[in-house]
Each structure stands twice: as C-alpha cells, then as structure tokens.
Amino acid sequence: MDYTVSDFYHVFEEKFVLLAGKDGLSRNVNSVGILDYELDPSVRDRYVCDNFHEGMIVVSTFLYAKKNPYLIGDAVRHLIRKGCSALLIRNVFNLQIPETVLKYADSKDFPILQVNGSGVYFEDFVYEARHRREQMERADFYDDALNELLGGELSPEEIVHRTKVIVPSLGPSYFVACAIPDEPLGEEETMRLLEEYRQSSLFSVTNKLIRFRGQVLFIVSSDTLSQSYGKRLFSDIASLLSGGGRRTVRLGVSALHYYRMEFRDAILESRYAASCSQSEQDPLTCYEDIGIYKLLMPFCHTKEFSRFSDRILDPIRDYDTENGTVLFETLLCYVKNNANLKQTAQELSQHENTIRYRLEKIGTVCDLNYRSSEDAEQLSLAVKIYIARTLLPEEN
C-alpha cells in the first residue's frame, strides 16, 4: 500500500503550511532525510551528495541560505533531479522563500512544506515516516487497523485517531463504498486492482482503496462532495472494482459524512448496503435506500433479536421438516414481496389460493394470523431479522 506526501502532510496538518507543489502530494514516501550543509556552494565539493534519493522527504532549516535565500532554489532543483518526493522547511530563521522557487516547484509538482510554529522536531518527522512504512509493509496492517476501529467501544477521540491512521488524507466530506466480490480477493488480484485504480480517473490523494476481509473498501473524499454526488460516480466505482466486468461484485455505498468521528459509521453503512445489494441481486445499493435494515443490521445477531426471530420461525421450519412442506419458503417470499399475494404466487408458480392456504397454516403453526396487522408485523420482522443474519454473518 502507498504512503504518500499527502498522508505525511495530514498527520502534521496543524503544524504544516503547503507553499507549493499541491499536484505532487500523491508522490510516494519511503524515508525522511536531513539537508544540512551538503548543498552549500562553499563546501559542496566535500560531499558526495548521494544521500538524497527517490521517495525521500528532505527536511532542512537552510541555515547556509540565511544570507542568500536563492540558494534554496539550487537545492530544490537538485532534490527534484534526485527524485525526492518533497521538501520540508523548518523556517527557524524566517527566510523569505523566493517566489521564483515556489513557481518552479509548482511547475514540477514538487511539494514544498513549511513548519508553522514550534513543538515539532526532526525526530518526529523521521519517526512518522519510518513507523508508517514499517506498519504498511505488514500484510495485515489494514485488517488490524480496521478491526480495532470496528470492534469494541471507542470514544470519539479514539475513533478520530484510528481514522487518521487508516486514511490520513481524508477530506472534509466523504463516503465509503464496499464491494463484495463473488470470490474473496487474493493478494495478486488486489495488487492488480490497485494498479488499475492508480491509472483511473478516480485516483486522488484524498481517496483510498483497501482490501478488508476479502472485500474492498473504497473511501472517496474531497472538499466539494455534496448530496448530489450521484450514481454516475458510483457507476465509475463499480466499473473499477469489477475490473471492467472481470469479476462480479455487489456494491454498497454509505451516506455522505462530514466528521472523522463518523468514519466507523460510514464503513458499517457501506457494508450493510452491500449486503442488501447481494440480497436483491442489485449491483449497487445506497445505505439511504435499505429501509428497516438500517435498524436490523447492527443488532441482528444480538440475543434479543435472535430469540424474537427464532421463537416465531423455528416452529415453521420444524413443521416443514416433519411434514415435507414449504411454509418457510412461502413466508420468506411473501415478506420479500411486501405481503403481495399475487406477486408471491407468480414467483412460486402457485395459485393465489394455495398461498392463502399456506399462510393460514403458518398462522396455525406459530399462532400468528397474517390477516392481523399486528401479527403480520411480527411475522415480517422475524423474517427480516433472519434475512439480516443470513446476509451479515456474525464476526468474531
């Protein structure tokens, strides 16, 4: 998984100012180095100057440029030639960075950051980059981080902290899409998907693609998302995650969120919607459209919900087993068709009177009359809890 300048920047966003090179924030980062006197013209010949390399964020106070800030331009050109990813200036000497230097960095998409304030040290930058790279090189990094986020009781502050670990560059408005493939994604297929994502129009430093428990989470964020972000964007995401039709996926999309403390909610919403998408054989389902399953999905495996559903449905299933009938299948179809007798009969290739007879028999077995609104509500709720439990297997 990539660790970018944008990720590094957002970890310290309250301490940094981006001076130039906004379009280069997607550059990968593999280390942090310190520029001391290596590029000072008066001593340059004493240094090999090969300490700076591709993927490095270079940090400097530019003490040697104190009397001549234009020397910063020479350094920027050298670091760009070396393939470095960004320059971070700890401007303790209040240097005026020449405008020509900033324009040149912009033209090369080379980010120049400046530390804004005190209390942040070189060691902090080095540790952050090294620690993050070590974390992300572990195959189970995102699984562990997301399991921590989704499991257990967390305070809002803890949720925000874990969210920043997973998506440091998360924008102020975002949604999460969850894709459930017919077959869980393996390592090779995941790497192929990541490469397709980098080449797609959806690629952005504020977006993130993550494999989690054999599924795919795609986080989309920016400064400008609105409620009208619409299904065209979802269609593009579905095309990407399906590999252009190479694999079959069911896509669920969360509501739009504006706070990092809601990131866990957004992930869960996307997974609930994707599960409902599987149920309806609809390739794309929005969380806002799943109705009562918004309530049932989070609690379907609790003792109270399970007992309520099983108390009603177990006698029906037992009766089917003992008598070779299909009452449970009939009830399931009847509830899925919103208690429409005609549609249920058509789907099961039966006469409407046959469906009525079966529903009457169900009432005898479980003591609930489908003609009574209150009893019908209990039957419907029991079936929908069963459906939710089936679609969303209990996780340890």
C-alpha positions in Angstrom: 0.0 0.0 0.0 1.2 3.5 -0.8 2.3 6.0 1.8 2.2 9.5 0.2 3.3 13.0 0.8 -0.3 13.8 1.4 -0.5 11.2 4.2 2.6 12.6 5.8 1.3 16.2 5.4 -2.1 15.4 7.0 -0.5 13.7 10.1 1.0 17.1 10.9 -1.6 19.3 9.1 -1.9 21.7 12.0 1.8 22.3 12.0 2.4 22.5 8.3 1.7 25.0 5.5 1.8 23.9 1.9 3.8 26.5 0.0 4.0 24.9 -3.5 3.5 21.6 -5.4 -0.1 20.7 -4.5 -0.4 18.4 -7.5 2.6 16.4 -6.3 1.0 15.3 -3.0 0.4 11.8 -4.4 4.2 11.1 -4.6 5.2 8.0 -2.6 7.3 8.4 0.5 9.8 5.8 1.7 12.1 7.8 4.1 12.9 11.2 5.6 16.4 12.7 5.3 18.0 15.9 6.6 19.7 18.5 4.5 22.4 20.3 6.5 25.3 21.8 4.6 25.6 19.2 1.7 24.4 21.7 -0.9 26.2 24.8 0.4 28.3 26.0 -2.5 31.3 26.7 -0.2 31.5 23.1 1.0 29.6 21.2 -1.7 32.8 19.5 -3.1 33.3 17.8 0.3 30.1 15.9 0.0 29.1 13.1 -2.5 25.5 14.4 -2.3 24.1 11.0 -2.9 22.3 10.9 0.5 19.2 12.1 -1.2 17.2 9.6 -3.2 13.9 8.8 -4.8 10.9 8.8 -2.4 12.6 10.8 0.3 11.1 13.8 2.1 14.0 16.2 2.8 13.9 18.4 5.9 16.1 21.5 6.3 16.4 24.8 8.2 18.5 26.2 5.3 21.0 27.8 7.8 23.5 28.0 5.0 21.0 30.0 2.9 20.3 32.5 5.7 22.1 35.3 3.8 21.1 34.2 0.3 17.6 32.6 0.2 18.1 32.0 -3.6 20.3 29.0 -2.6 17.0 27.3 -1.7 16.3 27.2 -5.5 19.5 25.4 -6.2 18.6 22.8 -3.5 15.1 22.3 -4.9 16.4 21.7 -8.4 19.0 19.2 -7.0 16.3 17.3 -5.0 14.0 17.1 -8.0 16.8 15.7 -10.1 17.4 13.1 -7.4 13.7 12.0 -7.5 12.9 13.2 -3.9 9.3 13.4 -3.0 9.1 16.7 -1.1 11.0 19.4 0.8 10.0 20.4 4.3 11.4 23.7 5.6 11.7 24.3 9.3 12.0 28.0 8.9 13.5 29.0 12.2 15.4 31.8 10.6 12.3 33.4 9.0 13.7 33.1 5.5 11.7 34.6 2.6 11.3 31.8 0.1 11.7 33.4 -3.3 8.6 33.4 -5.5 10.6 32.0 -8.4 11.5 29.0 -6.3 7.8 28.3 -5.4 6.7 28.7 -9.1 9.4 26.3 -10.2 8.3 23.8 -7.6 4.7 24.2 -8.8 5.8 23.6 -12.4 7.4 20.3 -11.4 4.6 19.2 -9.0 7.2 19.2 -6.2 5.7 19.8 -2.8 7.3 22.4 -0.5 6.0 22.4 3.0 6.9 24.7 5.9 6.6 24.0 9.6 4.3 26.5 11.1 5.0 27.0 14.8 7.1 25.2 17.3 6.9 21.9 19.2 7.7 19.7 16.2 11.2 18.3 15.7 13.2 16.5 13.0 12.9 13.3 15.1 9.1 13.5 14.8 9.2 13.5 11.0 11.8 10.7 10.8 9.8 8.5 13.2 6.5 9.1 11.5 7.7 8.1 8.0 9.7 5.1 9.3 6.9 3.9 11.6 4.2 4.2 8.9 6.3 2.4 6.3 7.0 -0.4 8.7 3.3 -0.6 9.5 2.1 -0.6 5.9 4.7 -3.2 4.8 2.8 -5.7 7.1 0.2 -7.6 5.0 -2.3 -7.4 7.9 -1.9 -3.6 8.6 -5.3 -2.5 7.4 -7.0 -5.6 8.7 -5.7 -4.9 12.2 -6.4 -1.2 12.0 -9.9 -1.7 10.8 -10.6 -4.5 13.3 -9.6 -2.1 16.0 -11.8 0.6 14.6 -14.9 -1.6 14.2 -14.5 -3.7 17.3 -15.3 -2.7 20.8 -16.4 0.6 22.4 -14.3 3.6 21.4 -14.5 7.2 22.4 -14.9 9.8 19.6 -11.3 10.8 20.2 -10.1 7.2 19.7 -12.2 6.8 16.5 -10.6 10.0 15.1 -7.1 8.8 16.0 -7.7 5.4 14.3 -9.3 7.1 11.3 -6.2 9.2 10.8 -4.0 6.1 10.9 -6.1 4.4 8.2 -6.8 7.4 6.0 -4.5 10.4 7.0 -5.6 12.4 3.9 -9.3 12.0 4.5 -11.1 15.1 3.2 -13.8 17.2 5.0 -16.7 15.4 3.1 -16.6 11.7 2.3 -18.4 8.4 1.7 -17.3 4.8 1.7 -18.2 2.2 -0.9 -17.9 -1.5 -0.1 -17.6 -4.1 -2.8 -18.4 -7.7 -2.1 -16.9 -9.9 -4.8 -18.3 -13.4 -5.6 -14.9 -14.7 -4.7 -12.7 -13.1 -2.0 -9.9 -11.1 -3.4 -6.4 -12.6 -3.1 -3.1 -10.8 -2.9 -2.4 -10.9 -6.7 -5.9 -9.7 -7.7 -5.7 -6.9 -5.1 -2.3 -5.7 -6.5 -3.9 -5.7 -10.0 -6.9 -3.7 -8.7 -4.6 -1.2 -7.0 -2.7 -0.6 -10.2 -5.9 -0.2 -12.2 -7.0 2.3 -9.6 -3.8 4.4 -9.9 -4.4 4.6 -13.7 -8.1 5.5 -13.4 -9.8 8.9 -13.2 -10.9 8.1 -9.6 -7.3 8.2 -8.4 -6.8 11.0 -5.8 -4.6 11.6 -2.8 -7.7 12.0 -0.7 -9.2 8.7 -1.8 -8.1 5.3 -0.5 -8.6 1.7 -1.8 -8.3 -1.0 0.9 -8.8 -4.8 0.9 -10.6 -5.9 4.1 -11.8 -9.4 5.0 -11.8 -10.4 1.3 -13.9 -7.4 0.4 -12.9 -4.0 -1.0 -13.4 -0.6 0.7 -13.1 2.5 -1.4 -13.1 5.8 0.5 -13.9 8.8 -1.6 -13.3 12.3 -0.1 -12.8 15.9 -1.1 -13.5 19.5 -0.2 -16.5 19.6 -2.5 -18.6 16.4 -2.2 -22.3 17.1 -1.8 -25.5 15.1 -1.5 -25.8 15.2 -5.3 -22.6 13.3 -5.9 -24.9 10.9 -7.7 -24.9 7.5 -9.3 -22.6 8.3 -12.2 -19.7 8.4 -9.8 -21.0 5.1 -8.2 -21.1 3.6 -11.7 -17.4 4.5 -12.2 -16.5 2.9 -8.9 -18.5 -0.2 -9.7 -16.7 -0.5 -13.1 -13.3 -0.1 -11.4 -14.0 -2.6 -8.6 -15.4 -5.2 -11.0 -12.3 -5.0 -13.1 -14.3 -3.8 -16.1 -16.5 -6.9 -15.8 -13.7 -9.4 -14.9 -15.3 -10.1 -11.6 -18.9 -9.8 -10.2 -19.3 -7.5 -7.3 -22.1 -6.2 -5.2 -21.6 -2.5 -4.2 -22.9 -0.7 -1.2 -22.5 3.0 -0.6 -22.7 4.8 2.7 -24.4 8.1 3.4 -22.3 11.3 3.0 -20.3 12.2 6.1 -18.5 15.3 7.3 -16.7 14.3 10.5 -13.8 11.9 11.1 -15.6 10.6 14.2 -18.3 9.2 11.8 -15.8 7.1 9.8 -16.6 3.9 11.5 -20.4 4.5 10.9 -19.6 5.1 7.2 -17.8 1.8 6.9 -20.6 -0.1 8.5 -23.2 1.6 6.4 -21.4 0.6 3.2 -21.1 -3.0 4.4 -24.8 -3.1 5.3 -25.8 -1.7 2.0 -23.5 -4.1 0.1 -25.1 -7.0 2.0 -28.6 -5.8 1.0 -27.3 -5.4 -2.6 -26.4 -9.2 -2.5 -29.9 -9.9 -1.3 -31.7 -8.1 -4.1 -29.3 -9.1 -6.8 -28.8 -5.4 -7.5 -25.3 -4.4 -8.3 -25.5 -1.2 -6.4 -27.4 -0.2 -3.2 -27.2 3.0 -1.2 -27.5 3.0 2.5 -30.2 5.6 2.4 -32.4 3.1 0.4 -32.2 -0.1 2.7 -35.2 0.9 4.8 -35.7 -1.1 8.0 -32.4 -2.9 7.5 -30.7 0.3 8.8 -32.1 -0.7 12.2 -31.8 -4.5 11.9 -28.3 -4.9 10.5 -26.4 -3.5 13.6 -28.4 -5.7 16.0 -29.5 -8.8 14.1 -27.0 -11.0 16.0 -27.9 -9.8 19.5 -29.5 -12.3 21.8 -32.8 -10.3 21.9 -33.2 -10.1 18.1 -32.2 -13.7 17.6 -34.7 -15.0 20.2 -37.5 -12.9 18.8 -36.9 -14.3 15.2 -36.3 -17.9 16.2 -39.3 -18.0 18.5 -41.6 -17.3 15.5 -39.7 -19.1 12.7 -38.4 -22.3 14.4 -41.9 -23.9 14.7 -42.5 -23.2 11.0 -39.1 -24.7 10.0 -39.7 -27.7 12.2 -43.2 -28.3 10.7 -41.6 -28.2 7.2 -39.0 -30.8 8.2 -41.6 -33.1 9.8 -44.2 -32.8 7.0 -42.2 -32.1 3.8 -43.9 -28.7 3.3 -42.5 -25.4 2.2 -44.2 -23.0 4.6 -41.0 -21.2 5.5 -40.1 -20.7 1.8 -43.5 -19.3 1.2 -43.4 -16.9 4.1 -39.9 -15.7 3.0 -41.2 -15.0 -0.5 -44.4 -13.3 0.9 -42.4 -10.9 3.1 -39.9 -10.1 0.3 -42.8 -9.2 -1.9 -44.2 -6.8 0.6 -47.2 -9.1 1.5 -48.4 -9.1 -2.1 -50.3 -12.3 -2.7 -50.3 -12.1 -6.5 -46.6 -11.5 -6.8 -45.8 -14.2 -4.3 -48.0 -16.7 -6.2 -46.3 -15.8 -9.5 -42.8 -16.1 -8.1 -43.6 -19.5 -6.6 -45.6 -20.6 -9.7 -48.7 -21.3 -7.4 -52.3 -20.3 -7.4 -53.1 -17.4 -5.0 -55.5 -19.7 -3.1 -52.5 -22.1 -2.5 -50.5 -19.2 -1.0 -53.5 -18.2 1.2 -53.8 -21.8 2.5 -50.1 -21.9 3.3 -50.3 -18.6 5.2 -53.3 -19.8 7.1 -51.3 -23.0 8.0 -48.4 -20.8 9.1 -50.8 -18.9 11.4 -51.8 -22.2 13.0 -48.2 -23.4 13.5 -46.9 -20.2 15.1 -50.1 -18.7 16.4 -49.9 -15.5 14.3 -52.6 -14.5 11.8 -51.2 -12.9 8.7 -54.5 -11.0 8.3 -54.0 -9.2 11.6 -51.8 -6.1 11.1 -50.0 -6.6 14.4 -49.4 -10.3 13.8 -48.3 -9.6 10.2 -45.8 -7.1 11.5 -44.3 -9.7 13.8 -44.0 -12.2 11.0 -42.4 -9.7 8.7 -40.0 -8.5 11.4 -39.0 -12.1 12.3 -38.3 -12.9 8.6 -36.3 -9.6 8.1 -34.1 -10.4 11.1 -33.5 -13.8 9.6 -32.5 -12.2 6.3 -30.2 -9.7 8.0 -28.5 -12.5 10.0 -28.1 -14.5 6.7 -26.6 -11.6 4.8 -24.3 -10.4 7.6 -22.6 -13.4 9.1 -21.6 -12.9 12.7 -17.9 -12.0 13.1 -15.6 -12.8 16.0 
